[in-house]
Amino acid sequence: MYVDMTAPTGLGNSPRLVVPRRDRHDWVLFADWCEACGHRALPAHPSVLAEFFADHPAAEGTQRRRATAINAVHTRAGLTAPGRAETIRQLLGTARADRLARVGERVAQLVPQLPVTGWPGGLFGRRDALLLTLAAAGLGFEEIARLRRTDVTAERDALVSGQGRSTGCVSPPNPVSNPPPCIGIG
């Protein structure tokens, strides 16, 4: 069963938001919190969702249910679901975060051993360092394959991906979070 809810969606001519009854409580909690904190509920950035989870601690299963409800509303509105960002997936899945931490530790050992000078070894070494760093951050191989050179930029201690499910900050698990200069991407 669906419930019509009047909410400021920020989506032009569609002031009505249709939310399934099963998602209503979680969506209203999120939307009310967003309004109180001065955030937009639609579209919500993954960092806003992470802040919401921090302000509303609950069991892992409850947080997943909340993310599913928020994702469903975003998807119905034709927006990118913030709960599909890699940072949120790691936040909600401790097993995933632990696995990626182990991968990150191994990548941190391998990246300094890759060649960074010479032709073509240096070129391939820098490329491989970037690919390993993105994989250690949790991007899937299909997602990495879709990336183009202009889709990834370096900002401070993180890589930023501008495409796909993981749009936003891609900060690999420590100690890879500060990639060495050999990972030049530009």
C-alpha positions as CSV (number, residue, x, y, z in Angstrom):
1,M,0.0,0.0,0.0
2,Y,1.2,3.5,-0.9
3,V,0.8,6.7,1.1
4,D,0.6,10.1,-0.5
5,M,2.8,12.5,1.4
6,T,3.1,16.2,0.6
7,A,6.7,17.1,0.9
8,P,9.0,19.7,-0.7
9,T,10.8,17.4,-3.1
10,G,12.7,20.1,-5.0
11,L,11.9,18.3,-8.2
12,G,10.1,21.0,-10.1
13,N,6.5,20.3,-10.8
14,S,6.2,17.2,-8.6
15,P,5.2,18.4,-5.1
16,R,3.6,15.0,-4.3
17,L,5.8,12.2,-3.0
18,V,4.5,8.7,-2.9
19,V,6.0,6.5,-0.2
20,P,5.1,2.9,0.4
21,R,3.5,2.4,3.9
22,R,6.4,0.0,4.9
23,D,8.9,2.8,4.3
24,R,6.9,5.7,5.7
25,H,8.2,5.7,9.3
26,D,11.9,5.6,8.2
27,W,11.4,8.2,5.4
28,V,9.5,10.6,7.8
29,L,12.3,10.2,10.4
30,F,14.9,11.0,7.8
31,A,13.0,13.9,6.2
32,D,12.2,15.5,9.6
33,W,15.9,15.2,10.6
34,C,17.0,16.7,7.3
35,E,14.6,19.7,7.8
36,A,15.8,20.2,11.4
37,C,19.5,20.1,10.4
38,G,19.1,22.2,7.3
39,H,19.8,19.4,4.8
40,R,17.8,18.5,1.7
41,A,16.1,15.1,1.9
42,L,15.8,14.9,-1.9
43,P,18.3,14.5,-3.3
44,A,20.4,13.5,-0.3
45,H,24.1,13.2,-0.5
46,P,25.7,10.1,1.0
47,S,27.5,12.3,3.6
48,V,24.1,13.5,4.8
49,L,22.9,9.9,5.2
50,A,26.1,9.0,7.1
51,E,25.4,12.0,9.4
52,F,21.8,10.8,9.9
53,F,23.0,7.4,10.9
54,A,25.5,8.9,13.4
55,D,22.7,11.0,14.9
56,H,20.3,8.0,15.1
57,P,22.3,5.1,16.2
58,A,20.6,1.7,15.9
59,A,21.4,-2.0,15.2
60,E,23.0,-2.7,11.8
61,G,19.7,-4.3,10.5
62,T,17.7,-1.2,11.5
63,Q,20.2,1.1,9.7
64,R,20.0,-1.1,6.6
65,R,16.2,-0.9,6.6
66,R,16.4,2.9,6.9
67,A,18.9,3.0,4.0
68,T,16.6,0.8,1.9
69,A,13.6,3.1,2.6
70,I,15.6,6.2,1.8
71,N,17.0,4.6,-1.4
72,A,13.6,3.5,-2.5
73,V,12.2,7.1,-2.2
74,H,15.2,8.4,-4.2
75,T,14.8,5.8,-6.9
76,R,11.1,6.4,-7.3
77,A,11.9,10.1,-7.7
78,G,14.4,9.3,-10.4
79,L,17.4,10.2,-8.3
80,T,20.6,8.4,-7.3
81,A,20.2,6.5,-4.1
82,P,22.6,7.8,-1.5
83,G,22.7,4.4,0.4
84,R,24.4,2.8,-2.6
85,A,27.6,4.9,-2.1
86,E,30.5,2.8,-1.1
87,T,31.1,4.7,2.2
88,I,27.5,3.9,3.2
89,R,27.8,0.3,2.2
90,Q,30.9,-0.1,4.4
91,L,29.2,1.8,7.2
92,L,26.2,-0.6,7.1
93,G,28.2,-3.8,6.5
94,T,30.9,-4.5,9.1
95,A,31.9,-7.7,7.2
96,R,32.4,-5.7,4.0
97,A,34.4,-3.0,5.9
98,D,36.6,-5.7,7.5
99,R,37.3,-7.4,4.1
100,L,38.1,-4.1,2.5
101,A,40.4,-3.1,5.4
102,R,42.3,-6.4,4.8
103,V,42.5,-5.7,1.0
104,G,43.6,-2.1,1.8
105,E,46.5,-3.3,4.0
106,R,47.7,-5.6,1.2
107,V,47.4,-2.9,-1.4
108,A,49.4,-0.6,0.9
109,Q,52.2,-3.2,0.8
110,L,52.0,-3.7,-3.0
111,V,51.7,-0.1,-4.3
112,P,55.2,1.1,-3.2
113,Q,56.7,-1.9,-5.1
114,L,55.2,-0.9,-8.4
115,P,57.5,0.9,-10.9
116,V,56.9,4.6,-11.4
117,T,59.6,5.5,-13.9
118,G,60.5,4.4,-17.3
119,W,58.6,3.5,-20.4
120,P,56.2,1.6,-20.4
121,G,56.8,0.2,-16.9
122,G,56.2,3.5,-15.1
123,L,53.0,4.1,-17.0
124,F,51.6,0.7,-16.2
125,G,52.8,0.9,-12.6
126,R,51.0,4.2,-12.0
127,R,47.9,2.8,-13.7
128,D,48.0,-0.3,-11.6
129,A,48.4,1.7,-8.4
130,L,45.3,3.6,-9.2
131,L,43.3,0.5,-10.1
132,L,44.4,-1.3,-6.9
133,T,43.5,1.8,-4.8
134,L,40.0,2.0,-6.3
135,A,39.5,-1.7,-5.8
136,A,40.6,-1.4,-2.2
137,A,38.2,1.5,-1.7
138,G,35.4,-0.9,-2.7
139,L,34.6,-0.1,-6.3
140,G,33.6,-3.1,-8.3
141,F,35.6,-4.1,-11.3
142,E,32.7,-3.3,-13.7
143,E,32.5,0.2,-12.1
144,I,36.2,0.7,-12.5
145,A,36.0,-0.4,-16.1
146,R,33.4,2.2,-16.8
147,L,35.5,5.0,-15.4
148,R,37.3,7.4,-17.8
149,R,40.3,9.5,-17.0
150,T,38.2,12.6,-16.4
151,D,35.9,10.7,-14.0
152,V,38.5,10.5,-11.2
153,T,40.3,13.4,-9.6
154,A,42.5,13.8,-6.5
155,E,41.3,16.1,-3.7
156,R,43.4,16.3,-0.6
157,D,43.8,12.8,0.8
158,A,41.0,11.2,-1.3
159,L,40.1,10.2,-4.8
160,V,36.8,11.5,-6.0
161,S,34.8,9.6,-8.5
162,G,32.2,11.5,-10.5
163,Q,30.3,8.5,-12.0
164,G,28.3,5.5,-11.1
165,R,26.9,4.2,-7.8
166,S,29.9,5.5,-5.9
167,T,29.6,9.1,-7.0
168,G,31.5,11.1,-4.4
169,C,34.5,10.6,-2.2
170,V,36.4,7.3,-2.6
171,S,38.7,7.2,0.3
172,P,40.5,3.9,0.6
173,P,40.9,2.2,3.9
174,N,43.9,3.2,5.9
175,P,46.9,3.0,5.3
176,V,46.1,3.6,1.6
177,S,44.0,6.6,2.3
178,N,46.9,8.9,1.4
179,P,47.9,7.5,-2.0
180,P,51.6,8.0,-2.9
181,P,52.4,10.5,-5.6
182,C,53.0,7.6,-8.1
183,I,49.2,7.4,-8.5
184,G,49.0,10.5,-10.6
185,I,45.6,10.8,-12.2
186,G,45.2,13.7,-14.5
